Amino acid sequence: MEQNFKRTLVTAALPYANGGVHIGHLAGVYVPADIYVRYLRLRKRDVLFICGSDEHGVPVTIRARKENCTPQQVVDRYHKLIKESFEGFGISFDAYGRTTSETHRQTASDFFRTLYDKGEFVEKESEQYYDEEAHTFLADRYITGECPHCHSEGAYGDQCEKCGTALSPTELINPKSAVSGAKPVLRKTRHWYLPLDKHQQWLEPWITEQHKEWRSNVMGQCKSWFDMGLQPRAVSRDLDWGIPVPVEGADGKVLYVWFDAPIGYISNTKELLPNDWEKWWKDKDTRLIHFIGKDNIVFHCIVFPAMLKAEGSYILPDNVPANEFLNLEDNKISTSRNWAVWLDEYLLDFPGKQDVLRYVLTANAPETKDNNFTWRDFQARNNNELVAVYGNFVNRALQLTKKYYGGRVPEQGELTDYDLQTIEEFKGVKAEVERLIEGFRFRDAQKEAMNLARIGNKYLADSEPWKVVKTDPKRVETVLNLSLQLVANLATAFEPFLPFSSARLREMLQLPEVQWERLGSTDLLPAGHQLGEPALLFEKIEDETVQAQLDKLEATKKANEAANYKAEPIAETIPFDVFEKMDLRVGTVLSCEKVKKSKKLLKFEIADGLENRVIVSGIAQHYEPEQLVGKQVCFVANLAPRTINGIESQGMILSAVNFDESLSVMTVDRPVVPGSRVG
């Protein structure tokens, strides 16, 4: 257990610096890690919290190509954005570095060289796709083609985005280079591999027998890899962006990003503590904890430990509390499809509400299975829990104290059986929150903290100090004293979870420091203590605010559908003389009205330059009649008349049907004389 160690080193997965960070990242990795670190600091434990931007690898080069800039420009921009987003949410890293730093380059190179010199790698030759026009080997993501499973075009060499199937480049049908568009060819190339199969004999019992306390989802994924048998994994690749492989004859080869990135934890520690970093990484009295998402389980439980063990001087992780994935509105979060709630945008749209998102993401934490974020649930949890339970209790206790005692904490008088029962209910909160946090059960721990507010609300409602203030003022003093002690306990209990609101609450209480060891006490605020000015701790989130976020997602969904839309096949070819028989004209809409007893039909009167005509069109579900009056529309003038709902229709108005079956009437971009031909 953690208390048997002198210190704890906590790492959080390095986010890719090829885009911003979203709520899935926050829920899966950074909020739980921050809760844990803040808790350890409150317990006065020796702890270090390390993270940084992962700036190498193919995703960065793809982004650079799309944006027509250099990879360095990409990572500089997104490193800054990511760092500021984390700071905005109070993620309290001791160090947030980057893998393009000179310290990291040297650390990663030295690490590789140590393993190389010890003979821990094997060299293997393999065939990979090569672009003969661009004169470069192609990373999997730079190869596209037809998916062999769902047969959609544009599948990548590592995965089909359409059906989600993992692929290898050689499985693609009609592969082509995303760099030049040319058909790639297979060429031999030589790389260094970490022989994981050699390490399975110690890795498997180390995880399955010595770490049975690990989460079931983590253990399950590791076991499945062991059951399949570990295979050698390349530690280098042909690429021009990354840390050069530090051996002779390795021109044009860089360290594979999965090998390079976790070493970033070490190099970022080194940058922070250049003279003292080794005790955090090499002393057996240090406990190493990795916070990650489930897509990183294999790297942090199997691959990185194998690297550390092969090097020989490093400690191994004691726990890897990986979370599953968070979905958004019942759909998988996707950065490529912009289906996400981006942290930098949230900070702009919801100023001062960082803790609301921290609370909701912790309440919905995907600790052992995937979970779902919806904006309606976000609103409900804020309004029904943070506002109606926590904020309501705090506000009532402080406002009543201000009203009756000028904001000074009253004396605690004789305690009734009900007072003692209430005290009994919350005095065990410290031990329970500690037990849950140390077991990495942050969702349940936050629920336990919220239970204090529920106890307080019930106590105030049952005691009704506003009713007995005139008949039994001594009783009111005791009730408000005990209520304020509960409020002070809330400020402490929520400190790891909601740091911004806890700081505001301590300011209202004029309680400068958090004393975790006194959580559950009934004398946190002495009688006569002057409180600060009460204010609302949380505010209600209105329907229109949430609807704006839903509208933003709906616009994203439509943009994705439009981007993936394929037009219907062209109809059978017709002779030109058949087309010439069609008389297409422009007319001005003089009047438009709905056809009675029909939801679909509109009746138009059209000025066609000769005699006005009536046309009936089935577009009532797409337009209100008044929207079309005065418009100049295109219509087929020589279509045989047809009776529709008892009205003779003399032509057809032309419309374009969009991918989502919405409809747009064809008009002209400048006025023309009614009756003008289209052609």
FENMO-V344970 format. One record per pair of residues at least 24 apart in sequence whose ideal C-beta (glycine too) atoms are under 6 Angstrom apart, sorted by the first residue. I is the first residue (numbers start at 1). GAP is how many residues later the second one is. D is the distance in Angstrom with one decimal. If there is no record, write none. Layout:
I:GAP:D + I:GAP:D
//
This chain:
2:285:5.8 + 5:280:5.7 + 5:282:3.9 + 6:279:4.0 + 7:39:3.9 + 7:279:5.1 + 8:32:5.9 + 8:39:4.7 + 8:279:4.7 + 9:39:5.2 + 9:271:4.9 + 9:277:5.5 + 9:279:5.0 + 10:27:5.3 + 10:39:5.0 + 10:279:5.0 + 11:39:5.0 + 11:254:4.6 + 11:279:5.3 + 12:39:4.4 + 12:279:4.8 + 13:279:4.5 + 13:283:5.5 + 14:38:5.5 + 14:40:3.8 + 14:247:5.3 + 14:250:5.3 + 15:67:5.6 + 16:38:5.2 + 16:43:5.4 + 17:36:4.1 + 17:38:4.6 + 17:58:4.2 + 17:61:4.2 + 17:62:4.9 + 18:41:4.3 + 18:42:4.8 + 18:45:4.3 + 19:316:5.4 + 20:61:5.4 + 20:322:4.8 + 20:324:5.6 + 21:61:5.3 + 21:64:5.4 + 21:322:5.2 + 22:318:3.8 + 22:319:5.8 + 22:320:5.3 + 23:318:4.5 + 23:350:6.0 + 24:302:4.6 + 24:309:4.3 + 26:335:5.8 + 27:299:4.5 + 27:334:4.0 + 28:265:4.1 + 28:295:4.3 + 29:262:5.2 + 29:264:5.7 + 30:61:5.0 + 31:327:5.6 + 31:330:5.5 + 31:331:6.0 + 32:410:5.0 + 33:258:3.8 + 34:57:4.9 + 34:58:5.8 + 35:407:5.1 + 35:461:4.7 + 35:462:5.8 + 38:458:4.0 + 39:398:5.0 + 39:457:4.4 + 42:474:3.9 + 48:46:5.2 + 48:232:5.7 + 49:44:5.1 + 49:45:4.8 + 50:45:5.3 + 50:215:5.4 + 50:218:5.2 + 50:219:5.5 + 51:42:5.1 + 51:45:5.3 + 52:44:5.5 + 52:45:3.7 + 52:46:5.4 + 52:212:5.3 + 52:216:4.6 + 53:26:4.3 + 53:29:5.9 + 53:45:4.6 + 54:45:5.8 + 54:207:4.6 + 55:43:5.6 + 55:44:4.7 + 55:45:4.6 + 56:43:5.8 + 56:186:4.3 + 56:201:4.9 + 56:204:5.5 + 57:200:3.3 + 58:81:4.2 + 58:83:4.9 + 61:180:5.1 + 62:79:5.9 + 71:170:4.7 + 81:263:6.0 + 85:258:4.0 + 85:259:5.1 + 88:259:4.6 + 89:265:5.0 + 90:409:4.9 + 95:173:4.8 + 95:177:4.0 + 97:171:3.5 + 97:174:5.4 + 99:165:4.7 + 103:164:5.0 + 103:167:5.7 + 103:168:4.9 + 104:160:5.8 + 104:163:3.8 + 105:138:5.4 + 107:156:5.9 + 107:159:5.8 + 107:160:4.0 + 108:135:5.1 + 108:147:6.0 + 108:152:5.2 + 108:155:4.6 + 109:137:4.3 + 111:152:5.4 + 112:134:6.0 + 113:133:5.3 + 114:197:5.6 + 115:195:5.4 + 120:190:4.4 + 121:71:4.3 + 122:71:5.1 + 122:73:5.4 + 123:69:5.8 + 124:69:5.5 + 125:63:5.5 + 125:65:5.0 + 127:59:4.3 + 127:61:5.7 + 128:61:5.3 + 129:40:5.4 + 129:55:3.8 + 130:54:6.0 + 130:55:5.6 + 130:57:4.1 + 131:46:4.2 + 131:48:5.4 + 131:49:5.5 + 131:51:5.9 + 131:53:5.4 + 133:47:4.1 + 133:49:4.4 + 134:45:4.5 + 134:46:4.7 + 137:101:3.6 + 138:39:5.8 + 138:46:5.7 + 140:29:5.5 + 142:36:4.6 + 142:37:5.7 + 143:26:4.6 + 143:32:5.2 + 144:34:5.4 + 145:27:3.3 + 145:28:5.6 + 145:29:5.1 + 145:30:4.0 + 146:27:3.8 + 146:28:5.6 + 148:25:5.8 + 189:49:5.9 + 191:43:4.8 + 191:45:4.8 + 192:43:5.2 + 192:44:5.0 + 193:39:3.9 + 193:41:5.3 + 194:39:5.3 + 194:41:5.3 + 195:37:4.7 + 196:34:3.9 + 196:37:5.7 + 196:110:5.8 + 197:33:5.0 + 199:107:4.3 + 200:30:4.6 + 203:99:6.0 + 217:151:5.2 + 218:79:5.6 + 218:102:5.7 + 218:104:5.1 + 221:76:4.7 + 222:79:5.2 + 235:24:4.4 + 258:41:5.8 + 262:42:4.5 + 281:33:5.5 + 282:31:5.4 + 282:32:5.9 + 286:29:5.8 + 287:31:4.7 + 288:27:5.6 + 288:29:4.7 + 288:30:5.7 + 289:30:5.2 + 290:27:5.3 + 290:30:4.6 + 292:30:4.9 + 293:30:5.9 + 294:28:5.4 + 294:30:5.1 + 297:25:5.0 + 321:119:4.0 + 323:43:5.1 + 323:44:5.9 + 324:42:4.1 + 324:45:5.4 + 324:46:4.7 + 325:41:6.0 + 325:45:4.9 + 326:40:5.2 + 326:45:5.7 + 326:47:5.7 + 327:45:4.7 + 328:45:5.4 + 329:45:5.5 + 337:223:5.0 + 338:218:5.1 + 354:146:5.5 + 355:143:4.1 + 355:145:4.8 + 355:146:4.7 + 356:26:5.1 + 362:80:5.7 + 362:81:6.0 + 362:84:4.9 + 365:78:4.5 + 367:76:6.0 + 375:171:4.7 + 375:174:4.9 + 375:175:5.6 + 379:162:4.9 + 379:167:4.8 + 382:159:5.0 + 383:157:5.3 + 386:152:4.3 + 387:151:4.8 + 387:153:5.5 + 389:64:4.9 + 389:65:5.9 + 390:63:4.3 + 391:146:4.3 + 391:147:4.2 + 393:60:5.0 + 393:63:4.3 + 393:64:4.6 + 394:93:5.4 + 394:143:5.3 + 396:64:5.8 + 397:86:4.2 + 397:87:5.7 + 397:90:5.2 + 398:136:3.6 + 399:135:5.5 + 400:80:5.9 + 401:79:5.4 + 402:132:6.0 + 407:124:4.5 + 408:120:5.8 + 408:122:5.6 + 409:75:5.6 + 409:116:4.8 + 409:118:5.5 + 409:120:4.4 + 410:67:3.8 + 410:70:5.5 + 410:71:5.2 + 411:66:5.4 + 411:116:4.6 + 412:66:5.6 + 412:69:4.2 + 413:61:5.0 + 413:64:5.7 + 413:65:4.3 + 419:63:6.0 + 422:37:5.0 + 423:99:5.8 + 425:30:5.2 + 426:26:5.5 + 426:29:5.4 + 427:93:4.5 + 429:91:5.4 + 430:89:4.0 + 430:90:4.4 + 446:51:5.0 + 449:44:4.1 + 449:45:5.3 + 452:37:5.7 + 452:38:5.3 + 452:41:5.8 + 453:37:6.0 + 456:30:4.3 + 484:41:5.3 + 485:37:4.7 + 485:39:5.7 + 488:36:3.9 + 488:37:5.3 + 492:27:4.9 + 501:36:5.5 + 507:25:5.7 + 508:24:4.7 + 508:26:5.7 + 561:98:5.8 + 562:97:5.8 + 565:94:3.7 + 583:54:4.4 + 583:55:4.0 + 584:94:3.7 + 585:52:4.5 + 585:90:5.8 + 585:92:5.9 + 586:46:5.4 + 586:48:5.8 + 586:82:5.8 + 586:86:5.3 + 586:90:4.7 + 587:48:5.8 + 587:87:5.3 + 588:44:5.3 + 588:86:4.9 + 589:39:5.2 + 589:40:5.5 + 589:42:5.1 + 592:33:4.0 + 592:36:4.8 + 592:37:5.4 + 593:32:5.3 + 594:26:5.8 + 595:50:5.4 + 598:47:5.7 + 607:67:4.4 + 608:66:5.8 + 608:67:5.2 + 609:65:4.4 + 609:66:2.1 + 613:37:4.3 + 614:36:5.8 + 615:34:5.4 + 615:36:4.8 + 615:38:5.7 + 616:28:4.5 + 616:31:5.3 + 616:33:3.9 + 617:36:4.6 + 619:44:5.8 + 622:41:4.3 + 631:36:5.6 + 632:35:5.8 + 632:36:5.2 + 633:32:5.6 + 633:34:5.7 + 634:32:4.4 + 634:44:5.4
//
